[in-house]
């Protein structure tokens, strides 16, 4: 249950990070006027990236090893962080404001799939089959007469 809550936090943090990365370049000149100049500070950006990485590894890595063993959330997490980091290091200008948020949204999608996989029913292999109760084979009420 803790890991599912971490996925909710991860989805929110990744989406906010993506919005931040898209909005800061657009509103860069008005941020100091609004008292929000600190949002353009690289330390704030790298702190957000680090926090999202810690949450992602905890939630997605934990669920992978403890419950679902599906690689899609892990792959999306790695792709998302690689996109963000490479975008911050190698891309400048308006293209960075497009590429980096795509990485943030990819991480949010990774958390979404992890959330769904961690909450799936272990008795079926259908895509996003949500947990529910199944009749137990030893339950006499379910045995045909």
C-alpha positions in Angstrom: 0.0 0.0 0.0 2.9 2.4 0.7 4.3 1.8 -2.8 0.9 2.6 -4.3 0.9 5.9 -2.4 4.5 6.6 -3.6 3.2 6.1 -7.1 0.6 8.7 -6.5 3.2 11.1 -5.2 5.5 10.1 -8.1 2.8 10.8 -10.7 2.1 14.2 -9.2 5.8 15.1 -8.7 6.7 14.1 -12.3 3.8 16.0 -13.8 4.6 19.1 -11.7 8.3 18.7 -12.8 7.2 18.5 -16.4 5.0 21.6 -16.1 7.8 23.4 -14.3 10.3 22.6 -17.0 7.9 23.7 -19.7 6.8 26.9 -18.0 10.0 28.3 -16.6 11.5 29.1 -20.0 8.2 30.7 -21.1 7.8 32.8 -18.0 11.5 33.3 -17.3 11.4 37.1 -17.4 8.3 37.5 -15.3 9.4 35.1 -12.5 11.4 37.6 -10.5 8.6 40.1 -10.7 6.2 37.5 -9.2 8.8 36.6 -6.5 9.4 33.2 -8.1 12.8 33.8 -9.5 14.1 30.9 -7.4 12.2 28.5 -9.7 14.7 29.1 -12.5 17.6 28.2 -10.2 19.5 25.1 -11.4 19.6 23.8 -7.8 15.8 23.8 -7.6 15.6 21.9 -10.9 18.3 19.3 -9.9 16.7 18.9 -6.5 13.3 18.2 -8.1 15.0 15.7 -10.4 16.7 14.0 -7.5 13.5 13.8 -5.5 11.6 12.3 -8.4 14.4 9.8 -8.9 14.3 8.7 -5.3 10.5 8.4 -5.4 10.7 6.5 -8.7 13.3 4.0 -7.6 11.5 3.4 -4.3 8.0 3.0 -5.8 8.7 1.3 -9.1 11.7 -0.7 -8.0 9.9 -1.8 -4.9 6.8 -2.9 -6.7 8.8 -4.7 -9.4 10.7 -6.8 -6.9 7.8 -7.3 -4.4 4.8 -7.8 -6.7 4.4 -7.5 -10.4 7.8 -8.2 -12.0 6.8 -6.3 -15.2 9.6 -4.4 -16.8 7.5 -1.7 -18.5 7.4 0.8 -15.6 11.2 0.4 -15.0 11.9 0.9 -18.7 9.7 4.0 -18.8 11.4 5.4 -15.6 14.9 5.0 -17.2 13.8 6.5 -20.5 12.1 9.4 -18.7 15.1 10.2 -16.5 17.5 9.8 -19.4 15.4 12.2 -21.5 15.4 14.8 -18.6 19.1 14.6 -17.8 20.2 14.5 -21.5 17.8 17.4 -22.3 19.2 19.5 -19.4 22.8 18.8 -20.3 22.9 18.8 -24.1 19.8 20.8 -25.3 19.3 24.5 -25.0 16.6 27.0 -25.9 13.0 26.2 -26.9 13.8 22.6 -27.7 14.8 21.9 -24.1 11.4 23.3 -23.0 9.9 20.5 -25.1 12.2 17.6 -24.6 12.6 17.8 -20.8 8.8 17.9 -20.0 8.4 14.8 -22.3 10.8 13.1 -19.9 8.7 14.2 -16.9 5.5 13.0 -18.4 7.2 9.7 -19.3 8.0 9.2 -15.6 4.4 10.0 -14.7 3.3 7.3 -17.1 5.8 4.9 -15.6 4.2 5.5 -12.2 0.7 5.1 -13.6 1.6 1.7 -15.1 3.4 0.7 -11.9 0.3 1.7 -9.8 -2.0 -0.4 -12.1 0.4 -3.4 -12.1 0.9 -3.3 -8.4 -2.9 -3.3 -7.9 -3.6 -6.1 -10.4 -5.2 -9.4 -9.7 -2.5 -12.1 -9.5 -4.9 -14.8 -10.7 -5.3 -13.3 -14.2 -2.9 -12.1 -16.8 -5.2 -9.5 -18.4 -3.9 -6.0 -18.9 -4.7 -3.8 -15.8 -7.0 -6.4 -14.3 -7.8 -4.7 -11.0 -7.6 -6.6 -7.7 -10.8 -8.1 -6.4 -11.8 -11.2 -4.5 -12.0 -14.6 -6.1 -13.9 -17.6 -4.8 -11.5 -19.9 -3.1 -11.5 -23.5 -4.4 -12.1 -24.8 -0.8 -15.3 -22.6 -0.4 -18.3 -25.0 -0.4 -20.7 -22.3 -1.4 -19.1 -22.2 -4.9 -19.1 -25.9 -5.6 -21.9 -27.0 -7.9 -24.2 -29.6 -6.4 
